[in-house]
Amino acid sequence: MQTCPMNTAITRTEREIVLLREYRTRLIADVVTGKLDVREAARNLPDDVEETDVTPEADAGEIEELELDAAEVA
């Protein structure tokens, strides 16, 4: 049985999203607990950085959009 290239791409992308979320969670935990010092990096950030919504609700909406897009393609 041969797998569809689109399904393979979707599966890999979903796995990458999961891994990125795990990394983000670990990174935040390390900063909050002091295991990672980000003060120097924070000082070097540009002043005109645009804020983005990183709430779980925003992530859920992005995933829902991806799922809808994938369903349209299938």
Residue pairs with C-beta under 8 A, 6 or more apart in sequence:
6 70
6 73
6 74
10 70
13 66
17 63
21 59
27 36
29 35
30 36
31 38
